[in-house]
């Protein structure tokens, strides 16, 4: 399954800074900064980020499916710069999304 990790751990970097083309990376540095500095609420950022992921699901489904298959077989850490204990983080949102996808599609 999927879990949030930090950039120093082994895993998949899904940051806009290092891996902006990854299908789980945010695509708007301004939104990342607004969330980081409390200019928008965590709910606003989560809604924006989940909408981005849903849009990408429509065009990049193969990448989602390949990662879901990988995560169903062994643990996968999705990495970002937020501390591991951070309650609000796009890598945590992405991990929850991917775990739900594996469960919904009953991937084994």
C-alpha positions in Angstrom: 0.0 0.0 0.0 1.0 3.7 0.0 2.3 6.0 2.6 3.7 9.4 2.9 7.5 9.6 3.1 10.1 12.4 3.3 12.4 13.3 0.5 15.4 11.7 2.2 13.8 8.2 2.2 13.7 5.7 -0.6 10.5 6.0 -2.6 8.9 8.1 -5.4 9.5 11.8 -5.4 6.2 13.5 -6.2 7.3 17.1 -5.6 6.8 19.9 -8.1 10.4 21.0 -7.4 12.2 17.7 -8.3 9.7 15.7 -10.3 7.1 18.2 -11.8 6.1 15.7 -14.6 5.0 13.0 -12.2 1.3 12.5 -12.4 0.9 13.0 -8.6 3.1 16.1 -8.4 1.3 19.4 -8.0 1.4 21.7 -11.0 1.0 25.1 -9.5 3.9 26.4 -7.3 1.7 29.3 -6.2 -0.9 26.9 -4.7 1.9 25.0 -2.9 3.2 28.2 -1.5 -0.2 29.4 -0.4 -0.8 26.1 1.4 2.7 26.1 2.9 2.3 29.6 4.3 -1.3 29.4 5.4 -2.7 31.7 2.8 -5.4 29.0 2.0 -6.9 26.4 4.2 -5.9 22.8 4.2 -9.4 22.0 2.9 -9.0 24.4 0.0 -5.7 22.9 -1.0 -7.0 19.3 -0.6 -10.0 20.1 -2.9 -7.7 21.7 -5.5 -5.2 18.9 -5.4 -7.8 16.1 -5.5 -9.4 17.9 -8.5 -6.0 17.9 -10.2 -5.5 14.2 -9.6 -9.0 13.4 -10.9 -8.2 15.4 -14.1 -5.0 13.5 -14.5 -6.8 10.2 -14.0 -8.8 10.9 -17.2 -5.6 11.3 -19.3 -2.9 9.3 -17.5 -4.8 6.3 -16.3 -2.1 3.8 -17.3 0.4 5.5 -14.9 -2.1 5.4 -12.1 -2.8 1.7 -12.8 0.9 0.8 -12.9 1.5 2.5 -9.6 -1.6 1.0 -8.0 -0.3 -2.5 -9.1 3.1 -1.8 -7.6 1.5 -0.6 -4.3 -0.7 -3.6 -4.1 2.3 -5.9 -4.1 4.7 -4.0 -1.8 4.7 -0.8 0.3 5.4 2.4 -1.7 6.4 5.7 -0.1 5.3 8.9 -1.9 7.9 11.5 -1.0 7.8 15.2 -0.4 9.6 17.8 1.8 6.9 18.0 4.6 7.9 16.3 7.9 6.6 12.8 8.2 4.4 13.8 11.1 2.8 16.6 9.1 -1.0 16.1 9.1 -1.4 18.2 6.0 0.7 17.2 3.0 0.0 16.5 -0.7 2.0 13.2 -0.4 -0.4 12.1 2.4 -3.4 13.1 0.2 -1.9 11.2 -2.8 -1.2 8.1 -0.6 -4.8 8.1 0.6 -6.0 8.5 -3.0 -3.9 5.6 -4.2 -4.9 3.4 -1.3 -8.5 4.0 -2.1 -7.9 3.4 -5.8 -6.3 0.0 -5.0 -9.3 -0.9 -2.8 -11.9 0.3 -5.2 -10.5 -1.5 -8.2 -9.8 -4.6 -6.0 -6.2 -4.8 -7.3 -4.3 -7.7 -5.8 
